[in-house]
């Protein structure tokens, strides 16, 4: 008896075969991407304010931009940030062969149809075998002098993916606290006694009511304190996440990939914890930890298994030395490429690198036991530096970053 297959089923089968062929062709290489989607929310829902609702046409353009990006770049695993509507995202990802999807949180409903606090998500061409959020260790929160109510500003997603020829890998998708101040202080009166012993000519007789902080003084105070509060939150998030990664790494031994919108530069102090190196640890601290008997080489090997490195740094280190003899010193080339690294976000004319992919030693070509190495790194910024309105008007305000890994023979 003949089995009737409708057109949609045939289309689905064809798409599955096509994506499977692509995966087979590139089985030795793995492409990982991180994309801040910039308020990915399906109408009639609104983000932050009742006026922030995409029209049907705007939403279609935003979805089309993402779909075309995924189709063109063909990533195997993608970490997303600023997700308000995970179901449409899951559908778009699946249409591009990213059929496995993970999300562990939901945006917060403010009122009616208005939402805040978007979440992170991950889509993969390969099976996701475990999903979890990363929670801060309460004991360490207390030791750092933080409030017992401390929490990540956005929940961190950990997804364990079965990657071909490598095995289980832990992928962490993050969106650290932004630099925005977010601090509003009650107007404060300045006590008259603060103006005692002022220089001659200073009017100390004005009533207290007239000594209210000027608007600009109030604003500058709020900005200074608020930005520092955001920096402290972001730094605490990075340090507590790193602890969570260490604990998991010690137990599982899985390779680690951390990606997302860090909202800061890795070269700034707030995020130091994520890329801490053994060389920066004082010898007295090493001895106190009971590791003083190890040789320098043995100590370096111990720390290397827990160290995370910027994929861009691994790319230039692994690839530039090949041409060092023709183009000058490796150090000179590395310094040039660090200085000319493409920005992933612009505030007016000023560009910053805020989006990163960090990799464990399994992807470091200089590590003796590495399984793969970085052969390509792309900052996809066309929509930011050469935008076309029809194509890019509803894309994103961040440049996606993509790293390609090749298995080592």
N, C-alpha and C positions, 0 to 999 in steps of 0.2 A: 504494500500500500504506500503510495507516494506521500511524502511529508511536505506540507505547504510551508514555505519560508517567505515571510513578507519582506518588503523592500528594506525596512528599517533593520531587520535582523541581518540581511545580507550586507548592508552598509556597516553594521557593527562588526561583523566577521571580517570584512575587508580592512577596516581600521585596525583591528587587533592584529591581523597578519602583517600589515604595513609597519606598525610600531614594533612588532616582534622582530621583523627584518632589520629595522634600524638598530635595535638593541644588540642583535647578533653581529651586525657589521662592526659595532663599536664596543664589543664585549671586553676588549682589553683596556679601554679607556673609560673613565668615569667623569662626568661633568656635574659639578655642584654649583648651585646658584643661590643667592640671597636677594630678595626683592622686598623693599618697603612699598606697599601698594597705594599708600596715600589715600586714606578714607575710602576703603573698598566696601561700599554699603549699597544695597539694592533698594531702589525706591519702592514704596513710598516712605521708607524709613529715613530718618535724618541723623546727621552726626553733630553733636554738641549743641545745635541750635535749630529751631524750627524752620529757619530759612535754608538750611543746608540740605537740600533734597535734590538729587539729580533728576533731570527730566528723563523720559524714556530714551530719547535720542542720545543724551549725554552718557547715560549708563551703558547703552549699547556700544558707544565709542570706547568707553573705558574697558569694557570686556573684550572688545575686538583688539585693542592695543595689546592687552595681556596675552590673548590667544595667539596673535601673530608673533609676539616676542618669543613665546614658548615654542612655537612651530619653527621659527627661524634658528633659535639658539640650541634647541634640543637638549636641555639639561636632563639629567637622570634623577636628580634629587634637588628639591627647591625648598628653601625656608622662606616663609612669608611673614611680613609684619603689617600692622594696621588693618587687620581683618575684622570687619563688622559683620559680614555676611559669608559664613564659611560654605554654605551649600552651593551657591553659584560658583564659588572658587573651586570647590571640589569637582563640579561638573566640567568647568573649563580645563582643569588639570587633567581630568580623566580623558577628555577628548584628545589631548596631546600625549597620551600614553602613560601619564603619571597616575596610574589607577589606584595607588595606595595613598591614603590620606589620613592625617592625624591632626587633631585639635583637642586641647584639654581645658579650655576655659570658654567663657561666653562674655560678650560685651555687657556693660551695665546699662539698664534701662533707667533714664532720668525721669521721663514722664511721657505717657501716651506712646508716641512713635520716635522719641528722641533718645539717642544712645551716646554713651561715652565709653572710654576704656576699651579700645579695640584689642584684639588678641593676636597671638602668633599661630602659625600652622605650618605643616610640612606635607609635601606631596612627593611621591617616589615612584619610579618605574619598577623598583624592586620591593619585595615584601617587607612590611613593617611588622616586626615580631613582638614588640613591647612598646608601650606608651606610658609616660609618667610625667608629672610635674616635678620640679626641683624646689624643695622647701628649705628655707634657711634653718640651720641648726640653732635651736633656742639657747643652748648652752653657750655657743659662740656669740650669739646676738647679745647676751648679757655680758660676756667678757669684753665685748667691744664698746660697752656703755650705751648701747642702743635701747630704744623703748621695747618693752616686751610685745608691743603691737606691731613691730617692724615686719614688713612684707615686701616682696618684690613689687615694683610699681606695675609691672606686667608679668604674669606667671611665665616662667621659663619652661619650655617644652623639651622633654628628652624623648627621642624616638630611636629605638634600636632597629637598624635596617640590615637585612641580609644582603650584603653586597657581593656580586659575583667575584670569585677568585680571592676575595679578602676575608669574607665571613661577616660575622656580626660587628657592626660599628655603631657607636653611640653618637647621634646627631643632636646637638643642643641648638634650639632657636631662641634668640633673645631679642628684647627691645628694652634697653636700659632707660632709666629716667632721663628725660630731656633736660636741656639747659635752661628752659624757661623758669623764671623766678617763681611764679605761682604763690606769692606771699603778699597778703594784704594786712596792713597794720591799722589799728584804730588810731585816729588822729590824737596826737599827744601834746599836752601843754608843757612848756618849758618852765621849770621853777625859777622864779626871780633870783633866788640865791645863787643860781649857777652863774649869774652875771656880776657877782661881786668882784671887786678889784680889777675891773675892766679898764682898758686905756681911756685916757681923758677924751671926752666927746661922745662916749657911748651912753646912750639914753637908758638909764637904769630905772627910770620912774614910770615907764609904761606899765599899764595893768597886765596881769597874767593872761587875761583873755586875748590880748593882742600879741602874745608870744607863741601862738600856735605855729607849728611847723609850716613853712611855706610848702606849696604843692610840689615844687621841684625837689625840696629837701626830703619830703616824705617819699616821693617816687624813687629817688636815688637810694634812700635807706632800704626801701622794700626790694629794689633790684639787687643791691649788694648782698643783703642777707638772704634773699630768696635764691639767688644763683649759687651762693655758697651752700645753702641747704640742699639744693639739687645735686651739687657736686658730691656732697657727703653721702647722699642717698645712692647715687650712681656708683661711687667708690665702694660702699658697703655691699651693694648688689654684686659687683664684680668679685670682691673678696669672698663672699659667702657662696657664690656660684662656684668659684674655683675650689673651695673646700668640698662642695658636693661632687664636683668632677673627680677630685682626688680620691674620695671615699669610694665612689663607683668604680674608678679605674683600678684601684687596688684590689677590689673584689672580683671584677669581671675580666680585667686585662684587655677589654675591647679597645680598638682604635677610637679616637675622639675627633669630632669635627664640631666646632662652635661657630655659629654664623648668625648674622643679624645686624640690626641698627644699634650701634653702640652709643650713639649720641655724643661721642667725644673721640678725640684722637688717641690711639694707643700710645703715642709718645707723651701724653699728659699723665701726670701722676695718679689721677683718679682710677685709672684702669691698670696700673702697674701689676696688680695681683695676678692678672690673667696670663702674663708672659714673664713671670718671675724666673730668674735664672740662678743656678747654684752659685755662680761666681759672685753674685751680689750679696750672698749670705756671709755674715762675719764668722771668722774661724772659731771664736768663742761660742757662738750659737751652735755651730756644727759639733763641737766637742760636747756641749751640754746635751745635745740630742743623742749622744752615744755613737757618733759617726766619725769621731776624730781619728780612729785607727785606720781608716780607709785611705788609700793613695789618691792622688789627684785624679788619676784616670778612672779609678773605681768609683769615686765620688761623683764624677761627671756622668758616668754611666747610670748611676742610681737616680740622679736628678733628671736625666734625659728622658726617662720613660714617663715622667709626669709633666714634662715641659710642653707648652703650646707655643706654636710659632705662627706668625702672620703668613698666610699663603702667598702674598705678594713678595715678601722677603725670601721665602723659599724658592719662588719662581726666579727671581733675579740671581740668587746665589747658585741655583742649579743650572741655569742656562747661560748666564753672562760669562762665566769662566771659560766657556768653550771658545769665545772670540777674544779673550783677554789679550792674547799675544798680538792679534792684529789691531786691536783698538786701544791698547794701553793697559794699565793695571786693572785687576779685578776690583780693587778698592775704589778706584776712580770711576769705573763704570757703575758700580753699586751705588755710590754716592750720587751720581748723576740721576739714576733712575728713581732713587728715593726722593730727590728734590723735585723731580718732574712727574711725580705720581698724579694721575688724574683724580680730580675731586669727585665725590659721590653726592655732594649736596652743595647748594649755593644759597647764601643769604645775601641778596643783592649781588654785587660783583665778586664777593669774597667766597671762594670755594674751600671746602673742608672734606677730609676723608672721615666719614662717620660709619661706613658700612664695611664689615670685615668678615673674612672666613679664616678661622684659626685651625691649625692641624697638629695632631700629635706626632710623635717621632716616627710612626709607621710610614709617614709621607714625607719625611726629611731625607733627601738623597745623601746627606753627609752622615747619616746614622747607619751603622753597620748592618742592622737588622731591618731596615726599611722595606716595606712591601711595594710601595709605589712612590712616584715622584711627581712634582708639579711641572707640567710641560707647557701650560698656557694659563694666562690670567688676563681677564678682560673686564674693563670698566665700561659698561654699556651706556654712554652718556649722550648719544646723538640727540635724544629728545630734550636735553638740557642745553647743549651748546649749539645745535643746529636744528631747532624745532621747526616743524611744519604744522600749522594750526590744525588742518583737517585731520592729520594723523595723530598728533601728540597733545592736543588741547586737554584731554582728560586722561593722561597717562599717569605719571607720578612725579613727585618733586625730588626723588632720589634716583641715582644711577644704580641699576642692578650690577652686582659683581658676580663673575663666573670663574671658577677654577677648573682646569682639566687635569686629571691625574692619569698617569700611565703606569701599568704594572711593571715592576723591575724584573728583568730576566735573571 
